[in-house]
Each structure stands twice: as C-alpha cells, then as structure tokens.
Amino acid sequence: MKKYRTSYKPSDKLCDIVCSDDAMLQVLNRFEIPLGFGEKTVQQVCDERQVDCATFLCIINLIHSEVAYSVNDMAVSIPSVMEYLRHSHHYFLDFCLPRIRENLVKAMQITNKMTELILRAFDEYALEMRHHMNDEDQKVFTYVSGLLQGQREGNYNVLAFAEDHHPIDDSHVEARLSELKNMIIKYYAAEENDLLLNAVLEDIFSCDRELSNHCLVEDSVLIPAILKLEKQLPKR
C-alpha cells in the first residue's frame, strides 16, 4: 500500500515523478526512456522519445496509485502496451533472474544439501517464468497482432488468456517463489557474507513486486483494451 496516491499528468516533470516513486525507473526502462531528461515534462519526454503519452500515463498511474484502467477513460495504444510487456519479459528473463542466480551462488559459498535445494528451487521458478512469458509472446501477442490487422480467427480470445494468467499471480509460480524465500530465510545458516545474502533476498523481494506490477498491467490495461477491440471485430 503506497502512502501517497497522486494522479500524474502530462504537464508534470518526469524527474519529480521518478523521485516520488522509484518503481517508475522500471517503467522508463520498458518504454526505452533513458535518464538525463532534466526538467522536461512527461509530454515533452514522450514526444521526444516517440512514446504514446496516454499509455505511459495510464501505466505509471496504475503502478503508483493502483487505479484501474477504464476503456472509457483513456484510449491506450495496444501496440505500446505490448512493447512495454515484451521489454518487461526481456528484463525478467535475460537480466533480473540471471543476476539474482549469479549473486545467490556468490552468497552461498558453503556447498551443502541446502545450497543445492535452494538453487534447484530457484532454477525451477526461473524455468516456469520462462515458459509462461514465452507462451505469452507466442500466443497472446501473436493473437493481438492479428486483431490489430483486423483478423480474428478461431476460438481463442483474451478471456482464455485471462483464465490462464491467474496461476502466475496467486498459486503455482507464486508458491515456488514463496518456497524459495522461506528456504533461504529459515534454513540456510549463513556464517559469512550475510550482507551479500541479504542483498540477494532484497533483489528477490523486489523481483516479486515488479512481477506483481507486470501482472497488474496485463490484467488492468492489456486485457480490457483487447476486450474492447474484440467487440469491434466479429469472428470469421
């Protein structure tokens, strides 16, 4: 629960937004907006970087204030949302999870049965994440790309994606991450390198929060926008 709930506007300075909520750093990364924008407003930076401002504002307000997107309130760009999510997948699979594993190995210098169990639990979690996100890239984004071209074929729809999406939030994959945290906190007896191990745990908790934000964007922005698009395209 965030203490302050502010609705950001196009006229707000982007530097003020980032300083008010560090979660915005990952949003900038996924919209390919580099740092160093000085005193420029959201609108100015979006125009310079060719980012859809309405979509950007929709996502930062959702993550900061947890205000759900309404298809009647703001016309987001579905291609921009999909590009945002693709960059998010790349972040988790190619940067965040590999970095956590590398630091986890460094922190657990004592090789024993618990070390092996922790690394196995992490690898199983990372593999599950890869399967889930690759499936989204191949199935969901391909389907949506077809919709954007005016093509709607077969029985697949966004509700099928929504039904399959919930396990990543609250059951199987999430249970793996909870198990990993508990194994490290409860059962790994660290004699040295406590600071490094704590830093790795902080990265794991941060990854968990970022994943929740990722799912929030899919559930509250992508799915409603696709539902609206599907209603405009009859099945063939």
N, C-alpha and C positions, 0 to 999 in steps of 0.2 A: 504494500500500500504506500503510495507516494504521499508526502506531506503536502506538497503544493500542486494544485491542478490548474494549469494555465493553458488557455487555448492560444496556440501560436498563429500568427497572421503573416501574410506576405511582406508586410512593412517592418516586421521585427528584424533586428540584426541577428544574423546567423551565429555570430560569436557568443551573443548573450544566451541563445538557446542551448548551445553546446555546454556552456559553463553552468547552466541551470540544471542540466541532466546529462551525465556522461554516457548514458545509453545512446544518445544521439550520435556518438562517434561511429558506432557500427552502422547506423543508418546512412551517414555520409559515405562510408566506405562502399556500401552496397548500391548507392547511387553514383558512385565514382566521382565524388566531390572531394578534391584534395583540400588539406588545410592551407591556411595562408590567405583567407578571403577578407582580412581586415575588418572594416566597419560596414561591409556591404549587407544589404537586406537579403532575406530569403528569396524574394522575387528577382533581385539583381543576380544573385549567385545561380539560381536555377536558369535564368535566361542565358547567362554566360556559358554554363555547362550543358545547355540543351536538355535540361531535366524538366519534366512536366511538374509545374509548381503545385497544382491541385493534388496530385498523387503524393508528392513529397510531404505536403502539409497534412494530408489525411493520415499518412503513416506515422509521422512524428507526433501528432496529436494523439493517435491511438496508443502508441507505446508510452508516451509521457503521462497521459491522463486516463487511459483505458476507456476512452469514449468511443463507442462502437460506430462504425461507418454505416451510413444510411444511403441507399442508392438514390434517394430523393434529395439528399442534401448536397452531394458533391459528385460530379462526373469524373471519376478517376480514369486514368489511362490503363487499360488492361495490359497492353504490351510493357508499359513501365513497371507495373506490379510484377509481371512475370520475370522481367530482367532483374528486378530487385531480389526476387526469390532465388533466381539462378545464382546470383552473386552470393547470396546467403548460403546456398548449398556448397559452393566452392569454398567459402570461409570455413564452414564446419569440417568438411571432408579433407580439404587439402592444407589447411593451416591450423585451425584450433585443435582438433583431435590429435593430429600427429605431434604437435608441440607439447600437448599435455602428456602424451605417452613418453616422449623423449625425456621430459623433466621428471616424470614418475620413475623411470628407470634410474636416473641420476640420484633421486632422493632415496630410493630403496637400495642402498648399497649392500645390505645384508641379504644374501641369497638363501632363501629357505622356502618351505612349503607355502607359507602365507604370501610371500612375494610372487610366487608362481600363480597362486589363485587370484591375486589382485590383478596381475597383468592379463590373465585369461579373461577375467570378468570385464576388464576394460576393452580388450580386443573383441569380445562378443558384442559388447554395446556398440563399439565403433562400426562393426560389420553390419549390425542391424540398422544403424543410422544410414550407412551407405546404401543398403538395399532399399530402404524407404525413400531416400531422396532421389536415387537413380530411377526408381519407379515413377516418382512424380515427374521427373524430367522427361521420361519416355512416354508415359501415358497421358498425364494431365496436361502438360504443356503442349504436347502434340495435338490433343483434342481441342484445346483452346485456340491454338494457331489456326486450326481448321474452321472453328467458329468465326474467327476474325476475318476469314476469307469467304464467309457466307456458306460454309459447308457444315452440315450436321447430319451425320450418318450413323446407323447402328443404334443400339440400345444404351450406350454409355451416356451418362450425364454427370453433372457436378455433384449431385446428391450421392452418387456412388462413391465419388472421391471423399465426400464429407463423412460417409459412414466408415470408410477405411482409414480415415485420418485420425479418428479418436484414439486408437491404441498408442500412438506416439505421445499423446498428451497424458494419459492417466492410467495406463496399465502396463503392457509388456515391456516396452522400451524404457519407460519411466521407472519401472520396477528394477530393471538392470542397473540404472544409474544410482538409485537409492541403495541397492545392494553393494555397489562399488564404494559409495561414501561410507556405509556402515563398516565394511571390511577394513578400510583404512583407519577410520576413527576408533573403532572398538578393538580391533585385533592385531594391527601392525604395531609392534613395540619398537618405536624408533629410539635408538640410543644416541644417534648423532644426526646432524643435518635436519634438525627439527624445523628450522626456518624454511628450508627448501621444500620439505614435505608440506608444511602449512601453505606455502605459496602455491603448490600444485593443487591442494584442496580448494584454495580460493579460486583457482582457474576452473576447477570442475564445477563449483557452485555458480561461477559466472557463466560458464557454458550452458548450464541448466537454465539460468534466467534468460539468456539470449535465445535459447531454443524455444522457451515459452513465448517470447516476443515474436519469433518467427512463425510459430503456430497461430498466434493471435492475428497476425497479418493475413495468413491464409484463411482463417475462419471468418474474420470480420471484414476483410476487404476483398480478397480474391473470390471467394465463394458467392457473396451477394452480387458482385459485379457480373460473374458468369451466369448466375441465375437470371439476371435481368437480360443478358444477351441471349440466353437460350429461349426466352419467351418471345424474342423478336424473330427467331428462326425456326420454322416448322421442320419436323423430321422428314427425311426423304424416304 
